[in-house]
């Protein structure tokens, strides 16, 4: 199993957070989730970047998790032979 979490502070990076929220807007509206605490949605990207710049820190993006496995060779042969 592997988890990757991107960190960054440049405008392209912080724009991903806004883009992610935009892609989820139909589901957010469907579930009637409140967005008022985010303020004006049109100014959100600039406000996010300003906050990250002012803090002089990086922020984390959504963690990506990948997992893989493989079967032992003997078990794979048994399944292919119909045993």
N, CA, C and O of each residue as an XYZ file, in Angstrom:
332
protein
N       0.853     -1.164      0.000
C       0.000      0.000      0.000
C       0.903      1.232      0.000
O       1.983      1.240      0.591
N       0.429      2.258     -0.674
C       1.221      3.474     -0.783
C       0.287      4.678     -0.697
O      -0.792      4.684     -1.290
N       0.714      5.694      0.048
C      -0.054      6.923      0.130
C       0.850      8.086     -0.266
O       1.974      8.209      0.220
N       0.349      8.925     -1.143
C       1.078     10.117     -1.551
C       0.229     11.332     -1.199
O      -0.974     11.364     -1.457
N       0.873     12.322     -0.612
C       0.185     13.557     -0.283
C       1.038     14.713     -0.790
O       2.132     14.967     -0.286
N       0.523     15.396     -1.782
C       1.244     16.513     -2.361
C       1.212     17.712     -1.426
O       0.197     17.984     -0.783
N       2.322     18.420     -1.356
C       2.426     19.641     -0.566
C       2.855     20.767     -1.482
O       3.645     20.551     -2.401
N       2.352     21.953     -1.248
C       2.758     23.068     -2.077
C       2.203     24.381     -1.574
O       1.414     24.427     -0.629
N       2.633     25.448     -2.227
C       2.145     26.770     -1.844
C       1.943     27.696     -3.045
O       1.474     28.821     -2.869
N       2.279     27.262     -4.245
C       2.139     28.146     -5.399
C       0.673     28.218     -5.849
O      -0.116     27.339     -5.502
N       0.300     29.245     -6.610
C      -1.093     29.432     -7.016
C      -1.699     28.246     -7.763
O      -2.876     27.938     -7.571
N      -0.920     27.579     -8.607
C      -1.466     26.417     -9.316
C      -1.853     25.318     -8.337
O      -2.846     24.619     -8.538
N      -1.071     25.171     -7.287
C      -1.362     24.141     -6.296
C      -2.623     24.476     -5.518
O      -3.509     23.632     -5.377
N      -2.711     25.693     -5.015
C      -3.891     26.049     -4.221
C      -5.149     26.110     -5.098
O      -6.262     25.987     -4.587
N      -4.983     26.294     -6.385
C      -6.125     26.303     -7.301
C      -6.792     24.920     -7.348
O      -7.993     24.819     -7.598
N      -6.014     23.861     -7.110
C      -6.565     22.501     -7.127
C      -7.674     22.343     -6.094
O      -8.665     21.658     -6.348
N      -7.517     22.967     -4.942
C      -8.540     22.869     -3.896
C      -9.854     23.465     -4.409
O     -10.924     22.877     -4.252
N      -9.748     24.632     -5.020
C     -10.928     25.279     -5.581
C     -11.537     24.420     -6.698
O     -12.751     24.223     -6.737
N     -10.703     23.917     -7.594
C     -11.195     23.076     -8.693
C     -11.897     21.824     -8.169
O     -12.920     21.404     -8.710
N     -11.343     21.236     -7.121
C     -11.965     20.055     -6.520
C     -13.347     20.401     -5.979
O     -14.313     19.673     -6.209
N     -13.434     21.506     -5.264
C     -14.735     21.936     -4.749
C     -15.718     22.202     -5.883
O     -16.891     21.842     -5.784
N     -15.252     22.825     -6.948
C     -16.129     23.082     -8.103
C     -16.665     21.788     -8.699
O     -17.835     21.709     -9.073
N     -15.816     20.784     -8.785
C     -16.265     19.506     -9.354
C     -17.278     18.812     -8.448
O     -18.073     17.992     -8.908
N     -17.245     19.144     -7.169
C     -18.173     18.526     -6.219
C     -19.450     19.340     -6.002
O     -20.355     18.891     -5.299
N     -19.529     20.524     -6.596
C     -20.691     21.393     -6.380
C     -22.039     20.718     -6.663
O     -22.968     20.900     -5.876
N     -22.191     19.953     -7.741
C     -23.497     19.306     -7.946
C     -23.905     18.403     -6.779
O     -25.063     18.410     -6.363
N     -22.962     17.633     -6.256
C     -23.272     16.764     -5.126
C     -23.511     17.576     -3.854
O     -24.376     17.234     -3.048
N     -22.742     18.650     -3.679
C     -22.920     19.515     -2.509
C     -24.326     20.115     -2.505
O     -25.000     20.134     -1.475
N     -24.761     20.606     -3.675
C     -26.106     21.178     -3.778
C     -27.180     20.100     -3.606
O     -28.198     20.333     -2.955
N     -26.951     18.935     -4.184
C     -27.921     17.843     -4.076
C     -28.112     17.429     -2.622
O     -29.231     17.136     -2.198
N     -27.032     17.405     -1.863
C     -27.096     17.017     -0.453
C     -27.420     18.197      0.461
O     -27.502     18.049      1.680
N     -27.603     19.366     -0.145
C     -27.934     20.588      0.582
C     -26.932     20.884      1.696
O     -27.308     21.245      2.811
N     -25.652     20.723      1.369
C     -24.594     21.027      2.336
C     -24.336     22.533      2.330
O     -24.369     23.167      1.275
N     -24.083     23.099      3.496
C     -23.881     24.557      3.562
C     -22.515     24.978      3.024
O     -21.504     24.328      3.287
N     -22.501     26.070      2.271
C     -21.258     26.620      1.732
C     -20.996     28.040      2.248
O     -19.990     28.652      1.889
N     -21.878     28.554      3.069
C     -21.773     29.941      3.517
C     -20.436     30.248      4.186
O     -19.911     31.349      4.019
N     -19.881     29.315      4.931
C     -18.629     29.561      5.650
C     -17.443     29.764      4.702
O     -16.405     30.285      5.110
N     -17.596     29.352      3.438
C     -16.531     29.551      2.457
C     -16.530     30.970      1.905
O     -15.566     31.381      1.259
N     -17.598     31.722      2.151
C     -17.688     33.084      1.630
C     -17.999     33.080      0.145
O     -18.537     32.110     -0.388
N     -17.653     34.176     -0.514
C     -17.900     34.327     -1.949
C     -17.078     33.292     -2.716
O     -15.848     33.318     -2.688
N     -17.766     32.393     -3.392
C     -17.090     31.300     -4.096
C     -16.204     31.811     -5.223
O     -15.189     31.193     -5.542
N     -16.582     32.941     -5.833
C     -15.794     33.499     -6.943
C     -14.438     34.028     -6.481
O     -13.494     34.064     -7.270
N     -14.327     34.433     -5.233
C     -13.054     34.966     -4.719
C     -12.271     33.930     -3.919
O     -11.184     34.223     -3.419
N     -12.809     32.737     -3.797
C     -12.164     31.699     -2.980
C     -10.731     31.386     -3.412
O      -9.863     31.286     -2.545
N     -10.435     31.226     -4.710
C      -9.049     30.913     -5.080
C      -8.052     31.981     -4.622
O      -6.978     31.651     -4.118
N      -8.398     33.243     -4.794
C      -7.492     34.325     -4.372
C      -7.344     34.354     -2.855
O      -6.252     34.591     -2.339
N      -8.438     34.112     -2.143
C      -8.368     34.130     -0.683
C      -7.552     32.958     -0.148
O      -6.802     33.107      0.817
N      -7.699     31.793     -0.775
C      -6.897     30.632     -0.364
C      -5.411     30.913     -0.561
O      -4.594     30.653      0.323
N      -5.072     31.449     -1.739
C      -3.671     31.736     -2.028
C      -3.123     32.796     -1.083
O      -1.991     32.683     -0.611
N      -3.910     33.814     -0.808
C      -3.464     34.870      0.103
C      -3.192     34.310      1.494
O      -2.225     34.701      2.148
N      -4.037     33.406      1.939
C      -3.846     32.817      3.268
C      -2.593     31.950      3.318
O      -1.842     31.994      4.292
N      -2.368     31.163      2.269
C      -1.178     30.309      2.219
C       0.078     31.176      2.138
O       1.065     30.902      2.821
N       0.045     32.217      1.310
C       1.196     33.119      1.179
C       1.496     33.813      2.505
O       2.655     33.907      2.908
N       0.471     34.292      3.176
C       0.661     34.998      4.443
C       1.237     34.082      5.523
O       2.000     34.528      6.380
N       0.873     32.810      5.478
C       1.359     31.873      6.500
C       2.796     31.420      6.243
O       3.459     30.898      7.140
N       3.279     31.628      4.994
C       4.624     31.195      4.600
C       4.833     29.703      4.863
O       5.890     29.272      5.326
N       3.803     28.941      4.557
C       3.842     27.486      4.750
C       3.283     26.796      3.511
O       2.720     27.433      2.621
N       3.453     25.491      3.480
C       2.833     24.697      2.419
C       1.539     24.100      2.959
O       1.341     24.007      4.170
N       0.678     23.706      2.058
C      -0.567     23.053      2.437
C      -0.618     21.681      1.780
O       0.029     21.441      0.760
N      -1.381     20.802      2.369
C      -1.520     19.439      1.841
C      -2.731     19.357      0.923
O      -3.759     19.991      1.160
N      -2.586     18.576     -0.107
C      -3.693     18.289     -0.999
C      -4.285     16.944     -0.584
O      -3.748     16.284      0.306
N      -5.353     16.542     -1.199
C      -6.001     15.274     -0.899
C      -5.002     14.125     -1.050
O      -4.287     14.042     -2.049
N      -4.959     13.256     -0.069
C      -4.053     12.110     -0.125
C      -4.540     11.108     -1.167
O      -5.732     10.816     -1.259
N      -3.614     10.598     -1.936
C      -3.916      9.566     -2.925
C      -3.369      8.246     -2.403
O      -2.193      8.143     -2.054
N      -4.230      7.243     -2.353
C      -3.836      5.948     -1.814
C      -3.925      4.911     -2.921
O      -4.926      4.837     -3.634
N      -2.893      4.125     -3.060
C      -2.877      3.034     -4.023
C      -2.520      1.738     -3.308
O      -1.685      1.729     -2.404
N      -3.140      0.673     -3.708
C      -2.845     -0.625     -3.105
C      -2.803     -1.672     -4.216
O      -3.552     -1.580     -5.189
N      -1.954     -2.636     -4.075
C      -1.846     -3.697     -5.066
C      -1.410     -4.968     -4.360
O      -0.885     -4.939     -3.247
N      -1.638     -6.066     -5.026
C      -1.207     -7.352     -4.495
C      -1.079     -8.314     -5.672
O      -1.501     -8.009     -6.787
N      -0.502     -9.456     -5.413
C      -0.444    -10.503     -6.421
C      -0.587    -11.836     -5.718
O      -0.183    -11.998     -4.566
N      -1.171    -12.791     -6.431
C      -1.396    -14.113     -5.868
C      -0.139    -14.943     -6.013
O       0.636    -14.754     -6.951
N       0.063    -15.860     -5.084
C       1.202    -16.773     -5.234
C       1.072    -17.552     -6.547
O      -0.037    -17.851     -6.989
N       2.183    -17.870     -7.150
C       2.202    -18.514     -8.448
C       1.416    -19.819     -8.456
O       0.681    -20.068     -9.411
N       1.537    -20.653     -7.446
C       0.829    -21.932     -7.401
C      -0.680    -21.735     -7.397
O      -1.396    -22.474     -8.072
N      -1.168    -20.773     -6.665
C      -2.610    -20.519     -6.597
C      -3.132    -20.041     -7.946
O      -4.226    -20.430     -8.353
N      -2.367    -19.204     -8.647
C      -2.774    -18.711     -9.945
C      -2.854    -19.854    -10.957
O      -3.773    -19.883    -11.776
N      -1.908    -20.793    -10.914
C      -1.927    -21.947    -11.824
C      -3.130    -22.835    -11.550
O      -3.759    -23.336    -12.483
N      -3.457    -23.036    -10.267
C      -4.597    -23.873     -9.909
C      -5.909    -23.261    -10.422
O      -6.794    -23.986    -10.877
N      -6.031    -21.960    -10.352
C      -7.253    -21.294    -10.813
C      -7.367    -21.400    -12.333
O      -8.470    -21.585    -12.848
N      -6.266    -21.290    -13.054
C      -6.304    -21.373    -14.516
C      -6.562    -22.772    -15.019
O      -7.116    -22.940    -16.105
N      -6.174    -23.788    -14.255
C      -6.361    -25.164    -14.701
C      -7.738    -25.705    -14.335
O      -8.108    -26.808    -14.738
N      -8.504    -24.908    -13.558
C      -9.847    -25.346    -13.167
C      -9.836    -26.272    -11.972
O     -10.870    -26.863    -11.661
N      -8.715    -26.426    -11.287
C      -8.624    -27.316    -10.120
C      -9.266    -26.699     -8.908
O      -9.281    -27.309     -7.839
